[in-house]
Amino acid sequence: MATYTVSILPSALGQLAEVPRHDQKRIEERIDGLAAHSRPPGVKKLKGESDLFRLRSGNYRIIYSIEDVRLMVLVISVGHRRDVYRGL
């Protein structure tokens, strides 16, 4: 199994910084896990978006894209489930 490089957009880092500390740790672990498993159990492809995926972490969602050719995962957005889909 190939290992992916995980990159996080600066805007997503800012969003992660606004999340309560106890939730941040869990979200960071989920993001780190994307290096080994870019499509872990529970991941869903977003409807209407050609290459975006959603990963749950409690009440928070991690929105990311996968480039299989380059073995790269790009985290686009991190936020509460009620807000994270706005502006995608």
Gaussian input, Z-matrix of N, CA and C with variables (Angstrom, degrees):
# hf/3-21g

backbone

0 1
 N
 C     1     B1
 C     2     B2     1     A1
 N     3     B3     2     A2     1     D1
 C     4     B4     3     A3     2     D2
 C     5     B5     4     A4     3     D3
 N     6     B6     5     A5     4     D4
 C     7     B7     6     A6     5     D5
 C     8     B8     7     A7     6     D6
 N     9     B9     8     A8     7     D7
 C    10    B10     9     A9     8     D8
 C    11    B11    10    A10     9     D9
 N    12    B12    11    A11    10    D10
 C    13    B13    12    A12    11    D11
 C    14    B14    13    A13    12    D12
 N    15    B15    14    A14    13    D13
 C    16    B16    15    A15    14    D14
 C    17    B17    16    A16    15    D15
 N    18    B18    17    A17    16    D16
 C    19    B19    18    A18    17    D17
 C    20    B20    19    A19    18    D18
 N    21    B21    20    A20    19    D19
 C    22    B22    21    A21    20    D20
 C    23    B23    22    A22    21    D21
 N    24    B24    23    A23    22    D22
 C    25    B25    24    A24    23    D23
 C    26    B26    25    A25    24    D24
 N    27    B27    26    A26    25    D25
 C    28    B28    27    A27    26    D26
 C    29    B29    28    A28    27    D27
 N    30    B30    29    A29    28    D28
 C    31    B31    30    A30    29    D29
 C    32    B32    31    A31    30    D30
 N    33    B33    32    A32    31    D31
 C    34    B34    33    A33    32    D32
 C    35    B35    34    A34    33    D33
 N    36    B36    35    A35    34    D34
 C    37    B37    36    A36    35    D35
 C    38    B38    37    A37    36    D36
 N    39    B39    38    A38    37    D37
 C    40    B40    39    A39    38    D38
 C    41    B41    40    A40    39    D39
 N    42    B42    41    A41    40    D40
 C    43    B43    42    A42    41    D41
 C    44    B44    43    A43    42    D42
 N    45    B45    44    A44    43    D43
 C    46    B46    45    A45    44    D44
 C    47    B47    46    A46    45    D45
 N    48    B48    47    A47    46    D46
 C    49    B49    48    A48    47    D47
 C    50    B50    49    A49    48    D48
 N    51    B51    50    A50    49    D49
 C    52    B52    51    A51    50    D50
 C    53    B53    52    A52    51    D51
 N    54    B54    53    A53    52    D52
 C    55    B55    54    A54    53    D53
 C    56    B56    55    A55    54    D54
 N    57    B57    56    A56    55    D55
 C    58    B58    57    A57    56    D56
 C    59    B59    58    A58    57    D57
 N    60    B60    59    A59    58    D58
 C    61    B61    60    A60    59    D59
 C    62    B62    61    A61    60    D60
 N    63    B63    62    A62    61    D61
 C    64    B64    63    A63    62    D62
 C    65    B65    64    A64    63    D63
 N    66    B66    65    A65    64    D64
 C    67    B67    66    A66    65    D65
 C    68    B68    67    A67    66    D66
 N    69    B69    68    A68    67    D67
 C    70    B70    69    A69    68    D68
 C    71    B71    70    A70    69    D69
 N    72    B72    71    A71    70    D70
 C    73    B73    72    A72    71    D71
 C    74    B74    73    A73    72    D72
 N    75    B75    74    A74    73    D73
 C    76    B76    75    A75    74    D74
 C    77    B77    76    A76    75    D75
 N    78    B78    77    A77    76    D76
 C    79    B79    78    A78    77    D77
 C    80    B80    79    A79    78    D78
 N    81    B81    80    A80    79    D79
 C    82    B82    81    A81    80    D80
 C    83    B83    82    A82    81    D81
 N    84    B84    83    A83    82    D82
 C    85    B85    84    A84    83    D83
 C    86    B86    85    A85    84    D84
 N    87    B87    86    A86    85    D85
 C    88    B88    87    A87    86    D86
 C    89    B89    88    A88    87    D87
 N    90    B90    89    A89    88    D88
 C    91    B91    90    A90    89    D89
 C    92    B92    91    A91    90    D90
 N    93    B93    92    A92    91    D91
 C    94    B94    93    A93    92    D92
 C    95    B95    94    A94    93    D93
 N    96    B96    95    A95    94    D94
 C    97    B97    96    A96    95    D95
 C    98    B98    97    A97    96    D96
 N    99    B99    98    A98    97    D97
 C   100   B100    99    A99    98    D98
 C   101   B101   100   A100    99    D99
 N   102   B102   101   A101   100   D100
 C   103   B103   102   A102   101   D101
 C   104   B104   103   A103   102   D102
 N   105   B105   104   A104   103   D103
 C   106   B106   105   A105   104   D104
 C   107   B107   106   A106   105   D105
 N   108   B108   107   A107   106   D106
 C   109   B109   108   A108   107   D107
 C   110   B110   109   A109   108   D108
 N   111   B111   110   A110   109   D109
 C   112   B112   111   A111   110   D110
 C   113   B113   112   A112   111   D111
 N   114   B114   113   A113   112   D112
 C   115   B115   114   A114   113   D113
 C   116   B116   115   A115   114   D114
 N   117   B117   116   A116   115   D115
 C   118   B118   117   A117   116   D116
 C   119   B119   118   A118   117   D117
 N   120   B120   119   A119   118   D118
 C   121   B121   120   A120   119   D119
 C   122   B122   121   A121   120   D120
 N   123   B123   122   A122   121   D121
 C   124   B124   123   A123   122   D122
 C   125   B125   124   A124   123   D123
 N   126   B126   125   A125   124   D124
 C   127   B127   126   A126   125   D125
 C   128   B128   127   A127   126   D126
 N   129   B129   128   A128   127   D127
 C   130   B130   129   A129   128   D128
 C   131   B131   130   A130   129   D129
 N   132   B132   131   A131   130   D130
 C   133   B133   132   A132   131   D131
 C   134   B134   133   A133   132   D132
 N   135   B135   134   A134   133   D133
 C   136   B136   135   A135   134   D134
 C   137   B137   136   A136   135   D135
 N   138   B138   137   A137   136   D136
 C   139   B139   138   A138   137   D137
 C   140   B140   139   A139   138   D138
 N   141   B141   140   A140   139   D139
 C   142   B142   141   A141   140   D140
 C   143   B143   142   A142   141   D141
 N   144   B144   143   A143   142   D142
 C   145   B145   144   A144   143   D143
 C   146   B146   145   A145   144   D144
 N   147   B147   146   A146   145   D145
 C   148   B148   147   A147   146   D146
 C   149   B149   148   A148   147   D147
 N   150   B150   149   A149   148   D148
 C   151   B151   150   A150   149   D149
 C   152   B152   151   A151   150   D150
 N   153   B153   152   A152   151   D151
 C   154   B154   153   A153   152   D152
 C   155   B155   154   A154   153   D153
 N   156   B156   155   A155   154   D154
 C   157   B157   156   A156   155   D155
 C   158   B158   157   A157   156   D156
 N   159   B159   158   A158   157   D157
 C   160   B160   159   A159   158   D158
 C   161   B161   160   A160   159   D159
 N   162   B162   161   A161   160   D160
 C   163   B163   162   A162   161   D161
 C   164   B164   163   A163   162   D162
 N   165   B165   164   A164   163   D163
 C   166   B166   165   A165   164   D164
 C   167   B167   166   A166   165   D165
 N   168   B168   167   A167   166   D166
 C   169   B169   168   A168   167   D167
 C   170   B170   169   A169   168   D168
 N   171   B171   170   A170   169   D169
 C   172   B172   171   A171   170   D170
 C   173   B173   172   A172   171   D171
 N   174   B174   173   A173   172   D172
 C   175   B175   174   A174   173   D173
 C   176   B176   175   A175   174   D174
 N   177   B177   176   A176   175   D175
 C   178   B178   177   A177   176   D176
 C   179   B179   178   A178   177   D177
 N   180   B180   179   A179   178   D178
 C   181   B181   180   A180   179   D179
 C   182   B182   181   A181   180   D180
 N   183   B183   182   A182   181   D181
 C   184   B184   183   A183   182   D182
 C   185   B185   184   A184   183   D183
 N   186   B186   185   A185   184   D184
 C   187   B187   186   A186   185   D185
 C   188   B188   187   A187   186   D186
 N   189   B189   188   A188   187   D187
 C   190   B190   189   A189   188   D188
 C   191   B191   190   A190   189   D189
 N   192   B192   191   A191   190   D190
 C   193   B193   192   A192   191   D191
 C   194   B194   193   A193   192   D192
 N   195   B195   194   A194   193   D193
 C   196   B196   195   A195   194   D194
 C   197   B197   196   A196   195   D195
 N   198   B198   197   A197   196   D196
 C   199   B199   198   A198   197   D197
 C   200   B200   199   A199   198   D198
 N   201   B201   200   A200   199   D199
 C   202   B202   201   A201   200   D200
 C   203   B203   202   A202   201   D201
 N   204   B204   203   A203   202   D202
 C   205   B205   204   A204   203   D203
 C   206   B206   205   A205   204   D204
 N   207   B207   206   A206   205   D205
 C   208   B208   207   A207   206   D206
 C   209   B209   208   A208   207   D207
 N   210   B210   209   A209   208   D208
 C   211   B211   210   A210   209   D209
 C   212   B212   211   A211   210   D210
 N   213   B213   212   A212   211   D211
 C   214   B214   213   A213   212   D212
 C   215   B215   214   A214   213   D213
 N   216   B216   215   A215   214   D214
 C   217   B217   216   A216   215   D215
 C   218   B218   217   A217   216   D216
 N   219   B219   218   A218   217   D217
 C   220   B220   219   A219   218   D218
 C   221   B221   220   A220   219   D219
 N   222   B222   221   A221   220   D220
 C   223   B223   222   A222   221   D221
 C   224   B224   223   A223   222   D222
 N   225   B225   224   A224   223   D223
 C   226   B226   225   A225   224   D224
 C   227   B227   226   A226   225   D225
 N   228   B228   227   A227   226   D226
 C   229   B229   228   A228   227   D227
 C   230   B230   229   A229   228   D228
 N   231   B231   230   A230   229   D229
 C   232   B232   231   A231   230   D230
 C   233   B233   232   A232   231   D231
 N   234   B234   233   A233   232   D232
 C   235   B235   234   A234   233   D233
 C   236   B236   235   A235   234   D234
 N   237   B237   236   A236   235   D235
 C   238   B238   237   A237   236   D236
 C   239   B239   238   A238   237   D237
 N   240   B240   239   A239   238   D238
 C   241   B241   240   A240   239   D239
 C   242   B242   241   A241   240   D240
 N   243   B243   242   A242   241   D241
 C   244   B244   243   A243   242   D242
 C   245   B245   244   A244   243   D243
 N   246   B246   245   A245   244   D244
 C   247   B247   246   A246   245   D245
 C   248   B248   247   A247   246   D246
 N   249   B249   248   A248   247   D247
 C   250   B250   249   A249   248   D248
 C   251   B251   250   A250   249   D249
 N   252   B252   251   A251   250   D250
 C   253   B253   252   A252   251   D251
 C   254   B254   253   A253   252   D252
 N   255   B255   254   A254   253   D253
 C   256   B256   255   A255   254   D254
 C   257   B257   256   A256   255   D255
 N   258   B258   257   A257   256   D256
 C   259   B259   258   A258   257   D257
 C   260   B260   259   A259   258   D258
 N   261   B261   260   A260   259   D259
 C   262   B262   261   A261   260   D260
 C   263   B263   262   A262   261   D261

   B1=1.4555
   B2=1.5268
   B3=1.3053
   B4=1.4598
   B5=1.5286
   B6=1.3099
   B7=1.4537
   B8=1.5248
   B9=1.3039
   B10=1.4585
   B11=1.5253
   B12=1.3252
   B13=1.4609
   B14=1.5248
   B15=1.3138
   B16=1.4640
   B17=1.5279
   B18=1.3319
   B19=1.4606
   B20=1.5212
   B21=1.3187
   B22=1.4634
   B23=1.5260
   B24=1.3221
   B25=1.4638
   B26=1.5268
   B27=1.3356
   B28=1.4714
   B29=1.5283
   B30=1.3302
   B31=1.4680
   B32=1.5236
   B33=1.3433
   B34=1.4628
   B35=1.5225
   B36=1.3319
   B37=1.4710
   B38=1.5229
   B39=1.3268
   B40=1.4638
   B41=1.5179
   B42=1.3286
   B43=1.4635
   B44=1.5236
   B45=1.3268
   B46=1.4643
   B47=1.5276
   B48=1.3253
   B49=1.4661
   B50=1.5277
   B51=1.3339
   B52=1.4654
   B53=1.5281
   B54=1.3182
   B55=1.4698
   B56=1.5311
   B57=1.3465
   B58=1.4688
   B59=1.5338
   B60=1.3208
   B61=1.4652
   B62=1.5341
   B63=1.3273
   B64=1.4679
   B65=1.5296
   B66=1.3294
   B67=1.4595
   B68=1.5334
   B69=1.3359
   B70=1.4671
   B71=1.5190
   B72=1.3164
   B73=1.4626
   B74=1.5199
   B75=1.3226
   B76=1.4585
   B77=1.5347
   B78=1.3260
   B79=1.4674
   B80=1.5259
   B81=1.3370
   B82=1.4652
   B83=1.5270
   B84=1.3189
   B85=1.4651
   B86=1.5271
   B87=1.3354
   B88=1.4697
   B89=1.5324
   B90=1.3395
   B91=1.4645
   B92=1.5239
   B93=1.3284
   B94=1.4687
   B95=1.5238
   B96=1.3189
   B97=1.4551
   B98=1.5269
   B99=1.3426
   B100=1.4646
   B101=1.5222
   B102=1.3190
   B103=1.4667
   B104=1.5217
   B105=1.3128
   B106=1.4666
   B107=1.5298
   B108=1.3325
   B109=1.4708
   B110=1.5250
   B111=1.3224
   B112=1.4689
   B113=1.5304
   B114=1.3334
   B115=1.4656
   B116=1.5317
   B117=1.3383
   B118=1.4689
   B119=1.5226
   B120=1.3333
   B121=1.4690
   B122=1.5330
   B123=1.3117
   B124=1.4586
   B125=1.5150
   B126=1.3227
   B127=1.4612
   B128=1.5223
   B129=1.3343
   B130=1.4624
   B131=1.5211
   B132=1.3260
   B133=1.4581
   B134=1.5213
   B135=1.3323
   B136=1.4623
   B137=1.5193
   B138=1.3114
   B139=1.4576
   B140=1.5250
   B141=1.3139
   B142=1.4584
   B143=1.5145
   B144=1.3051
   B145=1.4637
   B146=1.5194
   B147=1.3155
   B148=1.4571
   B149=1.5239
   B150=1.3109
   B151=1.4649
   B152=1.5245
   B153=1.3221
   B154=1.4611
   B155=1.5285
   B156=1.3284
   B157=1.4513
   B158=1.5134
   B159=1.3482
   B160=1.4555
   B161=1.5205
   B162=1.3323
   B163=1.4543
   B164=1.5203
   B165=1.3212
   B166=1.4628
   B167=1.5103
   B168=1.3219
   B169=1.4558
   B170=1.5204
   B171=1.3168
   B172=1.4648
   B173=1.5177
   B174=1.3387
   B175=1.4619
   B176=1.5176
   B177=1.3132
   B178=1.4574
   B179=1.5168
   B180=1.3291
   B181=1.4552
   B182=1.5293
   B183=1.3173
   B184=1.4602
   B185=1.5254
   B186=1.3233
   B187=1.4573
   B188=1.5219
   B189=1.3356
   B190=1.4647
   B191=1.5192
   B192=1.3339
   B193=1.4650
   B194=1.5206
   B195=1.3246
   B196=1.4623
   B197=1.5220
   B198=1.3265
   B199=1.4633
   B200=1.5199
   B201=1.3233
   B202=1.4585
   B203=1.5250
   B204=1.3198
   B205=1.4667
   B206=1.5268
   B207=1.3453
   B208=1.4677
   B209=1.5229
   B210=1.3387
   B211=1.4737
   B212=1.5272
   B213=1.3307
   B214=1.4597
   B215=1.5200
   B216=1.3270
   B217=1.4591
   B218=1.5190
   B219=1.3270
   B220=1.4524
   B221=1.5245
   B222=1.3382
   B223=1.4687
   B224=1.5255
   B225=1.3279
   B226=1.4591
   B227=1.5159
   B228=1.3275
   B229=1.4624
   B230=1.5273
   B231=1.3337
   B232=1.4644
   B233=1.5195
   B234=1.3319
   B235=1.4512
   B236=1.5151
   B237=1.3278
   B238=1.4592
   B239=1.5182
   B240=1.2990
   B241=1.4682
   B242=1.5150
   B243=1.3260
   B244=1.4799
   B245=1.5323
   B246=1.3499
   B247=1.4597
   B248=1.5284
   B249=1.3063
   B250=1.4707
   B251=1.5277
   B252=1.3077
   B253=1.4591
   B254=1.5268
   B255=1.3202
   B256=1.4663
   B257=1.5216
   B258=1.3015
   B259=1.4620
   B260=1.5158
   B261=1.3154
   B262=1.4727
   B263=1.4962
   A1=109.31
   A2=116.65
   A3=122.39
   A4=110.81
   A5=115.03
   A6=121.07
   A7=108.82
   A8=115.95
   A9=122.01
   A10=110.48
   A11=115.57
   A12=121.68
   A13=106.73
   A14=116.97
   A15=121.26
   A16=108.71
   A17=116.35
   A18=122.98
   A19=108.46
   A20=115.47
   A21=120.89
   A22=108.06
   A23=116.38
   A24=119.81
   A25=109.80
   A26=117.47
   A27=119.80
   A28=112.88
   A29=117.05
   A30=119.47
   A31=111.11
   A32=117.11
   A33=120.82
   A34=110.86
   A35=117.50
   A36=120.20
   A37=110.53
   A38=116.77
   A39=120.83
   A40=111.48
   A41=116.25
   A42=120.34
   A43=110.37
   A44=116.87
   A45=121.26
   A46=110.80
   A47=116.95
   A48=120.97
   A49=111.87
   A50=117.55
   A51=121.62
   A52=113.16
   A53=116.65
   A54=121.70
   A55=108.46
   A56=118.63
   A57=120.42
   A58=111.48
   A59=116.37
   A60=123.24
   A61=113.26
   A62=117.86
   A63=119.61
   A64=111.67
   A65=117.09
   A66=120.59
   A67=111.36
   A68=116.60
   A69=120.70
   A70=111.57
   A71=117.10
   A72=120.84
   A73=111.18
   A74=116.72
   A75=121.61
   A76=110.64
   A77=116.81
   A78=121.28
   A79=110.30
   A80=117.14
   A81=120.85
   A82=111.39
   A83=117.00
   A84=120.50
   A85=110.91
   A86=116.70
   A87=120.38
   A88=110.60
   A89=116.55
   A90=120.61
   A91=110.29
   A92=117.41
   A93=120.68
   A94=111.23
   A95=117.31
   A96=122.10
   A97=113.64
   A98=116.47
   A99=119.80
   A100=112.09
   A101=118.38
   A102=121.12
   A103=110.66
   A104=116.95
   A105=120.98
   A106=112.20
   A107=116.59
   A108=121.16
   A109=108.19
   A110=117.14
   A111=120.29
   A112=112.47
   A113=115.97
   A114=120.42
   A115=108.90
   A116=116.72
   A117=119.52
   A118=111.72
   A119=117.42
   A120=119.57
   A121=110.44
   A122=116.16
   A123=121.00
   A124=114.34
   A125=118.07
   A126=119.93
   A127=108.97
   A128=115.85
   A129=120.38
   A130=109.02
   A131=115.14
   A132=120.86
   A133=106.97
   A134=116.69
   A135=119.70
   A136=110.22
   A137=116.53
   A138=121.65
   A139=109.10
   A140=115.51
   A141=119.96
   A142=113.37
   A143=117.70
   A144=121.83
   A145=107.21
   A146=116.93
   A147=119.74
   A148=113.45
   A149=117.83
   A150=118.01
   A151=113.79
   A152=117.88
   A153=120.38
   A154=110.49
   A155=114.11
   A156=121.46
   A157=109.49
   A158=115.72
   A159=122.21
   A160=108.75
   A161=114.88
   A162=121.15
   A163=107.95
   A164=116.62
   A165=121.81
   A166=111.24
   A167=115.05
   A168=122.84
   A169=106.42
   A170=116.35
   A171=120.86
   A172=109.43
   A173=117.19
   A174=121.88
   A175=112.19
   A176=117.43
   A177=122.26
   A178=110.66
   A179=115.09
   A180=121.52
   A181=109.08
   A182=114.34
   A183=122.19
   A184=105.77
   A185=116.69
   A186=121.81
   A187=106.89
   A188=116.11
   A189=118.95
   A190=111.48
   A191=114.55
   A192=120.83
   A193=108.25
   A194=115.05
   A195=121.42
   A196=108.59
   A197=116.17
   A198=121.92
   A199=106.55
   A200=116.30
   A201=120.65
   A202=112.76
   A203=117.19
   A204=120.35
   A205=110.91
   A206=116.58
   A207=121.56
   A208=112.88
   A209=117.14
   A210=122.51
   A211=110.38
   A212=115.31
   A213=120.93
   A214=110.90
   A215=116.11
   A216=123.91
   A217=106.70
   A218=117.47
   A219=122.43
   A220=109.29
   A221=116.19
   A222=121.46
   A223=107.40
   A224=115.98
   A225=122.11
   A226=112.20
   A227=116.20
   A228=119.67
   A229=110.19
   A230=115.25
   A231=122.74
   A232=106.09
   A233=117.07
   A234=117.96
   A235=112.74
   A236=113.94
   A237=121.12
   A238=109.12
   A239=116.60
   A240=121.60
   A241=113.25
   A242=118.40
   A243=119.70
   A244=112.05
   A245=118.01
   A246=121.03
   A247=114.37
   A248=118.58
   A249=121.12
   A250=113.61
   A251=119.09
   A252=120.86
   A253=113.54
   A254=116.82
   A255=120.32
   A256=110.07
   A257=115.50
   A258=120.72
   A259=115.72
   A260=117.85
   A261=119.02
   A262=110.61
   D1=133.20
   D2=-177.93
   D3=-80.61
   D4=149.80
   D5=176.66
   D6=-98.46
   D7=130.62
   D8=179.76
   D9=-91.68
   D10=151.57
   D11=171.30
   D12=-88.22
   D13=131.00
   D14=-179.64
   D15=-106.99
   D16=122.40
   D17=175.84
   D18=-117.77
   D19=147.58
   D20=-179.69
   D21=-123.97
   D22=126.65
   D23=177.13
   D24=-61.90
   D25=146.65
   D26=177.72
   D27=-55.62
   D28=-35.86
   D29=178.85
   D30=-65.09
   D31=-36.86
   D32=178.00
   D33=-69.34
   D34=-34.53
   D35=175.67
   D36=-63.37
   D37=-39.72
   D38=177.09
   D39=-64.54
   D40=-40.22
   D41=178.27
   D42=-65.29
   D43=-40.11
   D44=179.43
   D45=-64.30
   D46=-36.04
   D47=179.95
   D48=-65.11
   D49=-24.27
   D50=-179.44
   D51=-84.80
   D52=-9.86
   D53=-179.06
   D54=-78.14
   D55=142.41
   D56=176.91
   D57=-52.95
   D58=144.57
   D59=-171.64
   D60=-54.53
   D61=-44.06
   D62=-177.22
   D63=-66.04
   D64=-28.60
   D65=176.66
   D66=-80.96
   D67=-30.38
   D68=179.11
   D69=-57.59
   D70=-44.93
   D71=-178.44
   D72=-59.50
   D73=-45.29
   D74=-179.38
   D75=-64.71
   D76=-41.36
   D77=179.06
   D78=-65.54
   D79=-43.02
   D80=179.01
   D81=-61.68
   D82=-38.14
   D83=177.25
   D84=-64.50
   D85=-40.38
   D86=178.59
   D87=-65.04
   D88=-41.80
   D89=178.65
   D90=-64.38
   D91=-44.38
   D92=178.64
   D93=-60.88
   D94=-35.03
   D95=179.85
   D96=-67.17
   D97=-19.19
   D98=179.20
   D99=-67.13
   D100=-20.54
   D101=178.33
   D102=-64.09
   D103=-39.60
   D104=-178.85
   D105=-88.40
   D106=-34.84
   D107=-177.36
   D108=-133.70
   D109=95.15
   D110=-177.22
   D111=-69.40
   D112=-21.38
   D113=176.92
   D114=-127.82
   D115=73.16
   D116=-177.94
   D117=-70.59
   D118=166.95
   D119=176.52
   D120=-56.70
   D121=136.64
   D122=178.53
   D123=94.81
   D124=-8.02
   D125=179.87
   D126=-74.29
   D127=144.85
   D128=179.30
   D129=-129.16
   D130=143.27
   D131=173.81
   D132=-82.14
   D133=133.32
   D134=-179.26
   D135=-74.34
   D136=134.93
   D137=177.81
   D138=-72.16
   D139=140.86
   D140=177.91
   D141=82.66
   D142=-8.44
   D143=178.24
   D144=-114.39
   D145=130.87
   D146=-172.38
   D147=-68.74
   D148=-35.51
   D149=-172.86
   D150=-140.87
   D151=29.08
   D152=-179.49
   D153=-106.11
   D154=142.67
   D155=179.78
   D156=-124.96
   D157=156.52
   D158=-179.10
   D159=-124.23
   D160=132.36
   D161=176.83
   D162=-124.02
   D163=130.71
   D164=-179.43
   D165=-85.46
   D166=145.61
   D167=170.57
   D168=-146.65
   D169=88.38
   D170=-174.66
   D171=65.22
   D172=-128.69
   D173=178.09
   D174=-86.67
   D175=4.05
   D176=-177.60
   D177=-107.39
   D178=155.24
   D179=-179.04
   D180=-127.16
   D181=144.16
   D182=175.89
   D183=-113.57
   D184=119.07
   D185=179.14
   D186=-103.53
   D187=127.71
   D188=-177.30
   D189=-149.21
   D190=164.00
   D191=175.30
   D192=-118.44
   D193=157.61
   D194=-178.71
   D195=-124.12
   D196=130.40
   D197=172.17
   D198=-113.21
   D199=95.68
   D200=-176.52
   D201=-65.26
   D202=-33.67
   D203=-178.66
   D204=-64.83
   D205=-40.29
   D206=-179.35
   D207=-93.93
   D208=-0.66
   D209=-176.12
   D210=52.76
   D211=54.69
   D212=-176.42
   D213=-132.69
   D214=137.85
   D215=172.93
   D216=-115.59
   D217=128.80
   D218=179.78
   D219=-117.57
   D220=114.03
   D221=178.11
   D222=-79.54
   D223=121.08
   D224=-174.44
   D225=-97.95
   D226=-37.28
   D227=-175.13
   D228=-153.64
   D229=145.57
   D230=174.92
   D231=-134.77
   D232=128.56
   D233=179.05
   D234=-174.91
   D235=175.33
   D236=178.15
   D237=-64.65
   D238=147.91
   D239=-174.19
   D240=-58.60
   D241=-26.53
   D242=-178.35
   D243=-80.93
   D244=-19.16
   D245=-174.13
   D246=-114.12
   D247=-22.46
   D248=-165.76
   D249=-66.33
   D250=-25.37
   D251=-175.67
   D252=-84.91
   D253=-11.33
   D254=-179.26
   D255=-70.53
   D256=132.57
   D257=175.40
   D258=80.49
   D259=14.41
   D260=179.26
   D261=-76.70

